[in-house]
Amino acid sequence: MKFGIFYELQLPRPWKEGDELKLYQDALTQLETADRLGYDYAWVVEHHFLEEYSHSPAPESFLAAASQRTRNIRLGHGILQLTTNHPARVAERVAVLDLLSNGRCEFGMGESASITELTPFGRDMETKREVFEEAVAAIFPMFTKVGTEHHGKYFDIPLRNVVPKPVQKPHPPLWMACSQLPTIERAGQHGFGALGFQFVSADAAHAWVHAYYNAITKRLRKLADYQINPNMALVSFFMCAKTDEEARARADGATFFQFALRYYGASQNRQRPAPGTVNMWDEYDKWKRDNPEAQEAALRGGLIGSPETIRKKLRRFRTSHIDQVILLNQAGKNTHEHICESLELFAKDVMPEFQHDPEHDAWKQGVMSGAIKLEEIDTDAFKDRYGKLSINLGSPAEKAAASG
């Protein structure tokens, strides 16, 4: 099992001068710490205009800085938006990061799930998948060919040589954002690693692992000429401390991630308030007070607790054959000091048990070769995008829109 750390670069209100500077500098220090401790991946998002939820519009710049402060950790675009970026610019940024990091770039791709982001770039929810798939077709020849051109519905690119080329050949490993659980199966069909940005039980993980690997082995439909990346990663709330009670107190704001995600992505046609007119952290605090059971249920599902508690939970995930667990350590108002202490304790007392797992490697080799046949599990019971937190969020109409 691999372990990653994940950054939205969240900054709940109230804001004061210097907060964004501290946010970025602390996150770089945390990545440097994770690299020293032997974590495998660092994932950084691209989001635009999502106040409080994510102040990370330029992951290529952040990851480039991280590449000079780390030596071994894989640096992942989790993800670059193919809907709001030109394909040539995407190929250029990925190649430059691969060069700066000496071949440690991971290329995650996504569409964006909110009109808050899409509309200013002239994109919409109805056509974003078409744009994504056309961008994929345009990008991959740029990594390997001396000259490429593309003439499609959304992009018209004359013959040019996109330089530089990446260190990893034919390109860095490919991933796709799966902000809705059914997209995990779609990632498998396209041959991409699945970045599951949701919070699931071990039972749900088992079902989605089967769906993903059955898709990639039985129903593969590549969108272009690229090297497939059979890997499935799931995000989990994370805080490791000496006792369960201490970890729980330190991670009290972790569910702000889901609360804000739902706020920005719950409905295709929701009207947006003017910039700066909503204090989302205050709204979140109100929700927690009104819905203590939902808050507690959501946190119980994460990797929050003492080393022994987290080990027990991870053992269940290991039986599901998850390839990577991505630890959401920077969420809400989690402090820099607590994040660093959590990374240290987890690496010392938990991680060694789960690394270098020959049984998982043998299972995966058997699945990919066809020697192991996986059951086709019905995933209808495991399609809740927001996890237990959605129990008391919004009206039935909003919930229907969110799942559509």
C-alpha positions, 0 to 999 in steps of 0.5 A: 500500500502506498501513502499520499498526502493531499492539498486543497490549500484551504483557508477558512475565514476570517483572513488577515494579512500574511495568511496566504503566505503562511499557508503556502510556506507551511505546506511546503514544509509539510511536503519536505517533512513527508519526503523525509519520512518516506511518504510516497505521493504528494497531491495538489489540486487546481481550483479557481475562485473557490474561496476558503475551500481551495486557494490553489489555482497554480499547482504547477508553481507549488509543485515546482517549488516542492521539487527543489525541497524534496528528493523522493516523494512523487509530485502529483497534479491532483488534478490539472483541469483540462476544461480550463487550460489549453492542451499545449499549456498542460503538456508544457507544464507537465513536462517542465515539472517532470524535468525539475523533479527529475522524473517524479511528476504524476499527471492527474486530469479532471474536468471541474465539478462547479459552474463557479470555476467553469463559467469564467473560462467559457465552459459549462457542465453540459459539455465538460466531458466532451472538452475533457476527452478532446483535450486528452486526444490533443495532449498525448502526441505532444509528449512524444512527437516532434510536431503535432496538430489538432483540429477539433470542436473545442481546440484548433491547434496548428502544427507545432513542436511542444517543448520540452518533453518529459523525462518519463517515457512516454509520459508521466503516470496518468490519473483521473479525478473521480469526484463522483464515485461512478467515475472510478469505473470510467477511469478504469475504462480509459486506463487511468489511475483513479483518484477517488476524492471521496470518503468511503467505508471498507465495504464500499472500497471493496466494491469500487476496487472490483468495479475499477479493475474489471473495467480496466481489464475487461472494458478498456477504451483508451481515449488516445495513444498512452500508457495505462496506469492501473492504480486506485487511490482513495482519500481519507480524513487523517489525523494521528495523535497519541490518543483517539480523543486528542486526534479527534479534537485536532481534526474537528474541522476536517469535514469542512472539506466535504461541506465546502465541496458540496456548497460549490458543487451541489447543483448545476444551476445554483446562483453564486453569491458575490465574492466575499459575501459568505463566511463559509466557516461560520456556515460550517460551524452552524451546520456542526452545531445543528448536526452533531450525529452526522459530524461524528459519523463522518469523522469516525469513517476517517483515519483519525485516532491513535496509531493503534486505531488507525492500524485497525482501520487500515487493515480493513482497507488492505483487504479491499486491495486499495493501491494508495490511501491519500491522507487529507491532513490539511483541512479546515483549520488543522494547525501546521504543528499538528499536521507535522506531528501527525505525519511523524507519528503515522510514519513511525508507528503505522506506515511500516506495517503496510508498506512493501506488501508482496501479497497485494503485488501478487494479487494485482499481477494476477488481476491484470494478467487475467489469472484472478477473476474478480466478481462483478459487484453491484455498486448501487449501494455505494454511490454517495458522493459526499459520504455520511456528511450528506445525511443532513445537508440540504433539501431533497431537491438539492440532494437529487441535483448533487447526485445527478 
